[in-house]
């Protein structure tokens, strides 16, 4: 059973970078090969380099740091 996906910036067990919109995953950086994803592949939610398909079970909210003042 799938957990409720966090909305906005997310990682996959602390690796990679994705943005979640509803149930749609846009994967910008692959957690498997660490490559920056091509826009077409990112919108499909897969890695254009290694063909990694993310698991919804691995999605975690990304940590956002405040800029130093």
C-alpha angles and dihedrals in degrees: 000000000000121000121226107279118235113242123234125011115015143166134207106245088326096312133101126008130261139161119223121209110179102307094335117107119203105193110203099170121026115235091207104050099012092229122146105248127236112248094245093053093041091057090051090052096238134104114260090204107047101010092240112172112204122235116227087219090066097051115116130170112264118246112245118204123202115237114253111260 
